[in-house]
Amino acid sequence: MITKTGLSPSAGLGKATRIFIGIILVAAIVVPLLNITLPADNTFHIPDYLVALLGKFLCYAMLAVSLNLVWGYCGILSLGHGAFFALGGYAMGMYLMRQIGTRGVYGNPVLPDFMVFLNYKELPWFWYGFDQFWFMALMVILVPGILAFVFGWLAFRSRVSGVYLSIITQAMTYALLLAFFRNDMGFGGNNGLTDFKDILGFNIQTRETRATLFALSALFLALYLFVTAYMAASRFGKLLMATRDSEARTRFLGYRPEKVKLFVWTLSAIMGGIAGALYVPQVGIINPGEFAPANSIEIVIWTAVGGRGTIIGPVIGAFFVNGGKSLFTGWFPEFWLFVLGPLFVFTTLYLPKGIVGTTTEFWQKLRAKPAEILPEAPPQAAE
């Protein structure tokens, strides 16, 4: 049975999804090996810049998968998912800043360089604990998760939905943008956090460390896809799609849609935070620009282009759009936004189910009607 988004719940753990997850797991091993073991003049050598670029795309794909969980399967269009991504990134950035120690410009063993420059006398209380990896990992989960839980509890219990909810989510990320731009917030202001040295005692600039970060990003993306596929194929996934298609009818049947939405919303925020934490050490910086509403809108575009409500669609959309962005900003930097806008309009008008959703629906129609495709046999001549 084809659902509203192009795939049935039973197709969640189908052959195509398993193959796609397998490809990602193979890439997690092969790409680092080709980068580390082969010399630079070898045909199959993958250069360092490409490993970093692909690692960044993997983090974007994780973020798109997290948005797809709430938008594609639960009907919650979030225009503020970049906030959860940035909060996870800041948690990682704070840990990396604490690892610099006396190697900073000012040589202060406790205060990061920007705090010394701004005449901070002591470390702010909310920086305590970020010298420990386990504490940072906990904050990557708790900070986006608590924010999403509080926001969702207030919004969903008030039955805020549709465009109003989308506007509120964008207002949330814009408010965080303005707050983190302030120097007195203690997060580096406009410049953000950068000049990282180590992660878990390993030099963050070495080829081996970057290859490891790439592999971790690929493994987490595979885990995200598995969780999404399993959830979509489960009874809870059917409840998610019922809430998306008719919240009033779902409530009439005795379910509590606000609880369903709150759970998946919080889970999606945590997934976005983990993606941000893996993103920061690979790009080497985190600043308030990650909270920009335009970034959250781009996440929606990735998901829509690939196919919302499909398992692998957001991943394909994230790689397709960001790959095109990397090429076009190099060839025609002033025209990239003029390409992105029409791409979204074209997808909305002619590919409403995205690349994967449209392709899947077309293939299922071909398999369902073979007789209409094959030419009829010519009539036998009378003897």
C-alpha positions as CSV (number, residue, x, y, z in Angstrom):
1,M,0.0,0.0,0.0
2,I,1.3,3.4,-1.0
3,T,1.0,6.1,1.7
4,K,0.6,9.8,1.3
5,T,4.3,10.2,1.2
6,G,5.1,7.4,-1.3
7,L,6.2,4.5,0.9
8,S,4.2,2.1,3.0
9,P,5.2,1.5,6.7
10,S,6.1,-2.1,5.9
11,A,8.7,-0.8,3.4
12,G,10.7,0.8,6.2
13,L,13.2,-2.0,6.5
14,G,13.0,-3.0,2.8
15,K,15.8,-4.1,0.6
16,A,16.6,-0.6,-0.8
17,T,17.0,0.7,2.8
18,R,19.2,-2.1,3.8
19,I,21.4,-1.7,0.7
20,F,21.7,2.1,1.3
21,I,22.7,1.6,5.0
22,G,25.2,-1.0,3.9
23,I,26.8,1.4,1.4
24,I,27.1,4.0,4.2
25,L,28.8,1.4,6.5
26,V,31.2,0.4,3.7
27,A,32.0,4.0,3.1
28,A,32.8,4.4,6.8
29,I,35.6,1.9,6.4
30,V,36.7,2.4,2.8
31,V,37.0,6.2,2.6
32,P,39.3,6.5,5.7
33,L,41.5,3.6,4.4
34,L,41.9,5.2,1.0
35,N,42.7,8.5,2.6
36,I,45.3,7.1,5.1
37,T,46.9,4.1,3.5
38,L,47.4,5.2,-0.1
39,P,50.0,7.8,-1.2
40,A,48.8,11.1,-2.6
41,D,49.8,10.2,-6.2
42,N,47.7,7.0,-6.2
43,T,44.6,7.1,-8.4
44,F,42.4,5.8,-5.6
45,H,43.7,8.2,-2.9
46,I,41.0,10.3,-1.4
47,P,42.5,13.8,-0.5
48,D,42.1,15.3,3.0
49,Y,39.8,18.1,1.9
50,L,37.4,15.7,0.3
51,V,37.2,13.6,3.5
52,A,36.4,16.8,5.5
53,L,33.8,17.9,2.9
54,L,32.1,14.5,2.9
55,G,32.1,14.4,6.7
56,K,30.4,17.7,6.7
57,F,27.8,16.4,4.3
58,L,27.2,13.4,6.5
59,C,26.4,15.7,9.4
60,Y,24.0,17.6,7.2
61,A,22.4,14.4,6.2
62,M,22.0,13.4,9.8
63,L,20.3,16.8,10.4
64,A,17.9,16.2,7.5
65,V,17.0,12.8,8.7
66,S,16.2,14.3,12.1
67,L,13.9,16.9,10.5
68,N,12.3,14.2,8.3
69,L,11.3,12.3,11.4
70,V,9.0,15.2,12.6
71,W,8.0,16.7,9.3
72,G,7.8,13.6,7.0
73,Y,6.2,11.3,9.5
74,C,4.4,13.5,12.0
75,G,3.6,16.6,9.9
76,I,5.5,19.1,12.1
77,L,7.2,21.6,9.8
78,S,10.1,23.0,11.9
79,L,11.8,26.1,10.6
80,G,14.1,26.1,13.6
81,H,15.9,22.8,13.6
82,G,19.2,24.6,13.0
83,A,18.9,25.7,16.7
84,F,19.3,22.2,18.0
85,F,22.2,21.5,15.6
86,A,24.0,24.7,16.8
87,L,23.4,23.9,20.5
88,G,25.0,20.5,20.1
89,G,27.8,22.2,18.2
90,Y,28.4,24.7,20.9
91,A,28.5,22.0,23.6
92,M,31.3,20.3,21.6
93,G,33.0,23.6,20.9
94,M,33.1,24.4,24.7
95,Y,34.7,21.0,25.3
96,L,37.3,21.6,22.6
97,M,38.1,25.1,23.9
98,R,38.8,23.7,27.4
99,Q,41.3,21.3,25.9
100,I,43.5,24.1,24.6
101,G,44.9,25.0,28.0
102,T,48.1,27.0,27.9
103,R,48.5,26.6,24.2
104,G,46.2,29.6,23.6
105,V,47.4,33.0,22.4
106,Y,47.3,34.3,26.0
107,G,48.5,31.1,27.7
108,N,45.8,31.1,30.3
109,P,45.3,27.5,31.6
110,V,41.6,28.1,32.5
111,L,40.1,30.9,30.5
112,P,39.7,30.6,26.7
113,D,41.4,33.3,24.7
114,F,38.2,35.3,24.0
115,M,37.5,35.5,27.7
116,V,40.9,36.8,28.4
117,F,40.5,39.4,25.6
118,L,37.1,40.5,27.1
119,N,38.6,40.8,30.6
120,Y,36.8,37.9,32.2
121,K,38.1,37.3,35.7
122,E,36.9,33.8,36.1
123,L,35.3,31.0,34.2
124,P,31.5,31.4,33.9
125,W,29.6,28.7,35.9
126,F,28.0,27.1,32.8
127,W,31.5,26.3,31.5
128,Y,32.3,24.0,34.5
129,G,32.4,20.4,33.6
130,F,33.2,20.9,29.9
131,D,36.8,19.9,30.4
132,Q,35.4,16.3,30.6
133,F,34.3,14.4,27.5
134,W,31.5,12.5,29.2
135,F,30.0,15.8,30.5
136,M,30.1,17.3,27.1
137,A,28.5,14.2,25.5
138,L,25.7,14.4,28.2
139,M,25.1,18.1,27.4
140,V,24.9,17.4,23.7
141,I,21.9,15.3,24.5
142,L,20.4,17.2,27.4
143,V,20.6,20.8,26.1
144,P,18.7,20.3,22.8
145,G,16.5,17.7,24.4
146,I,15.4,19.9,27.3
147,L,14.8,22.9,25.1
148,A,12.8,20.8,22.7
149,F,10.8,19.2,25.5
150,V,9.9,22.5,27.1
151,F,9.1,24.2,23.8
152,G,7.0,21.2,22.6
153,W,5.2,20.8,25.9
154,L,4.0,24.4,25.7
155,A,3.2,24.4,22.0
156,F,1.6,21.0,21.6
157,R,-0.6,21.1,24.8
158,S,-1.9,24.4,23.4
159,R,-2.6,22.7,20.1
160,V,-0.4,25.1,18.1
161,S,0.1,23.6,14.7
162,G,0.5,24.3,11.0
163,V,2.1,27.6,9.9
164,Y,1.8,29.1,13.4
165,L,4.0,26.4,14.8
166,S,6.5,26.9,12.0
167,I,6.7,30.6,12.7
168,I,7.3,30.0,16.4
169,T,10.1,27.6,15.7
170,Q,11.8,30.2,13.5
171,A,11.3,32.8,16.2
172,M,13.0,30.5,18.7
173,T,16.1,30.1,16.6
174,Y,16.3,33.8,15.8
175,A,16.1,34.6,19.5
176,L,19.0,32.3,20.1
177,L,20.9,33.9,17.3
178,L,20.6,37.3,18.9
179,A,21.5,36.0,22.3
180,F,24.6,34.2,21.2
181,F,25.8,37.2,19.2
182,R,26.2,39.1,22.6
183,N,29.8,39.1,24.0
184,D,28.5,39.1,27.5
185,M,26.8,35.7,27.0
186,G,30.1,34.0,27.4
187,F,30.1,32.0,24.1
188,G,32.5,34.0,22.0
189,G,30.1,36.5,20.6
190,N,30.2,37.1,16.8
191,N,33.5,35.1,16.4
192,G,32.2,32.1,18.2
193,L,34.5,29.3,19.2
194,T,37.5,28.2,17.1
195,D,41.3,27.4,17.1
196,F,40.7,23.9,18.5
197,K,43.7,21.7,19.2
198,D,42.7,18.3,20.6
199,I,39.8,15.9,21.0
200,L,40.3,13.1,23.6
201,G,44.0,13.8,23.5
202,F,44.3,13.4,19.7
203,N,45.4,16.3,17.5
204,I,42.3,17.4,15.7
205,Q,44.3,18.4,12.6
206,T,45.8,15.0,11.8
207,R,44.6,12.9,9.0
208,E,43.9,9.9,11.3
209,T,41.6,12.0,13.6
210,R,39.7,13.5,10.7
211,A,39.2,10.1,9.1
212,T,37.9,8.8,12.5
213,L,35.5,11.7,12.7
214,F,34.3,10.8,9.2
215,A,33.8,7.2,10.1
216,L,31.8,8.2,13.3
217,S,29.6,10.5,11.3
218,A,28.9,7.7,8.8
219,L,28.1,5.2,11.6
220,F,25.7,7.7,13.3
221,L,24.0,8.4,10.0
222,A,23.5,4.6,9.4
223,L,22.1,4.4,13.0
224,Y,19.7,7.3,12.3
225,L,18.4,5.6,9.1
226,F,17.9,2.3,11.0
227,V,16.0,4.0,13.8
228,T,13.8,5.9,11.3
229,A,13.2,2.8,9.3
230,Y,12.3,0.7,12.3
231,M,10.1,3.4,13.7
232,A,8.3,3.9,10.4
233,A,7.6,0.2,10.1
234,S,6.3,-0.2,13.7
235,R,2.9,0.4,15.2
236,F,4.2,3.7,16.6
237,G,5.1,4.8,13.1
238,K,1.6,4.2,12.0
239,L,0.4,6.3,14.9
240,L,2.8,9.0,13.8
241,M,1.4,9.0,10.2
242,A,-2.1,8.9,11.6
243,T,-1.4,12.0,13.6
244,R,0.1,13.7,10.5
245,D,-2.8,12.8,8.3
246,S,-5.7,13.6,10.7
247,E,-4.9,14.7,14.2
248,A,-8.5,15.2,15.1
249,R,-9.5,11.6,14.1
250,T,-6.5,10.2,16.0
251,R,-7.6,12.0,19.1
252,F,-11.2,10.7,18.6
253,L,-9.8,7.2,18.5
254,G,-8.5,7.6,22.0
255,Y,-4.8,8.5,21.4
256,R,-3.1,11.6,22.7
257,P,-1.4,13.3,19.6
258,E,0.3,15.9,21.8
259,K,2.2,13.2,23.6
260,V,3.2,11.5,20.3
261,K,4.4,14.8,18.8
262,L,6.3,15.7,22.0
263,F,8.2,12.4,22.0
264,V,9.2,12.5,18.4
265,W,10.0,16.2,18.5
266,T,12.3,15.7,21.5
267,L,14.0,12.7,19.9
268,S,14.5,14.7,16.7
269,A,16.1,17.6,18.6
270,I,18.6,15.2,20.3
271,M,19.5,13.7,16.9
272,G,20.1,17.2,15.5
273,G,22.3,18.1,18.5
274,I,24.5,15.0,18.0
275,A,24.9,15.9,14.3
276,G,26.1,19.4,15.4
277,A,28.6,17.9,17.8
278,L,30.1,15.8,15.1
279,Y,30.1,18.7,12.7
280,V,32.2,21.2,14.8
281,P,35.5,19.3,15.0
282,Q,35.4,18.6,11.3
283,V,34.9,22.2,10.2
284,G,36.9,23.8,13.1
285,I,34.5,26.5,14.2
286,I,31.1,27.2,15.6
287,N,29.5,30.7,15.7
288,P,26.1,32.2,16.0
289,G,25.6,32.1,12.2
290,E,24.6,28.4,12.7
291,F,21.4,29.8,14.3
292,A,20.5,31.8,11.3
293,P,16.8,31.1,10.2
294,A,18.1,30.7,6.6
295,N,20.0,27.6,7.7
296,S,16.9,26.0,9.1
297,I,15.1,26.8,5.8
298,E,17.9,25.1,3.9
299,I,17.3,21.9,6.0
300,V,13.7,21.9,4.8
301,I,14.9,22.2,1.2
302,W,17.2,19.2,1.6
303,T,14.4,17.1,3.0
304,A,11.9,18.2,0.4
305,V,14.2,17.7,-2.6
306,G,15.2,14.2,-1.5
307,G,11.7,13.2,-0.4
308,R,10.1,13.8,2.9
309,G,8.4,10.8,4.5
310,T,10.9,8.5,2.9
311,I,13.8,6.8,4.6
312,I,16.8,7.7,2.4
313,G,15.3,10.7,0.7
314,P,16.7,13.3,3.2
315,V,20.2,11.9,2.8
316,I,20.1,12.1,-1.0
317,G,18.6,15.6,-0.8
318,A,21.3,16.8,1.6
319,F,24.2,15.5,-0.6
320,F,22.5,16.6,-3.8
321,V,21.9,20.2,-2.6
322,N,25.1,20.7,-0.7
323,G,27.1,19.1,-3.4
324,G,25.6,21.5,-5.9
325,K,26.2,24.3,-3.5
326,S,29.9,23.5,-3.3
327,L,30.2,23.4,-7.1
328,F,28.2,26.5,-7.8
329,T,29.8,28.6,-5.1
330,G,33.1,27.8,-6.7
331,W,32.0,28.4,-10.3
332,F,29.4,31.0,-10.0
333,P,29.3,32.2,-6.3
334,E,27.0,35.2,-6.9
335,F,24.3,33.0,-8.6
336,W,24.0,30.2,-6.0
337,L,20.9,31.6,-4.3
338,F,19.3,32.1,-7.6
339,V,19.7,28.3,-8.3
340,L,18.5,27.2,-4.8
341,G,15.3,29.2,-5.0
342,P,14.1,27.8,-8.3
343,L,15.1,24.3,-7.3
344,F,12.8,24.4,-4.3
345,V,10.0,25.9,-6.4
346,F,10.5,23.2,-9.1
347,T,10.4,20.4,-6.4
348,T,7.3,21.8,-4.9
349,L,5.4,22.1,-8.2
350,Y,6.7,19.0,-10.1
351,L,8.3,16.7,-7.5
352,P,6.1,17.1,-4.4
353,K,7.3,13.7,-3.1
354,G,10.9,14.5,-3.8
355,I,13.4,12.5,-5.8
356,V,13.1,9.3,-3.9
357,G,9.3,9.5,-3.3
358,T,8.6,10.2,-7.0
359,T,11.0,7.5,-8.2
360,T,9.5,4.9,-5.8
361,E,5.9,5.7,-6.9
362,F,6.8,5.5,-10.5
363,W,8.6,2.2,-10.1
364,Q,5.7,0.7,-8.1
365,K,3.3,1.8,-10.9
366,L,5.5,0.0,-13.5
367,R,5.5,-3.2,-11.5
368,A,1.8,-3.0,-10.8
369,K,0.8,-2.6,-14.5
370,P,3.1,-4.7,-16.7
371,A,0.4,-5.4,-19.2
372,E,0.1,-1.8,-20.1
373,I,3.8,-1.5,-20.7
374,L,4.4,-4.6,-22.9
375,P,3.0,-4.4,-26.5
376,E,0.1,-6.7,-27.2
377,A,0.8,-9.7,-29.4
378,P,-0.4,-9.3,-33.0
379,P,-3.6,-11.3,-33.8
380,Q,-3.1,-14.7,-35.3
381,A,-3.9,-14.9,-39.1
382,A,-6.9,-17.0,-40.0
383,E,-6.1,-20.3,-41.6
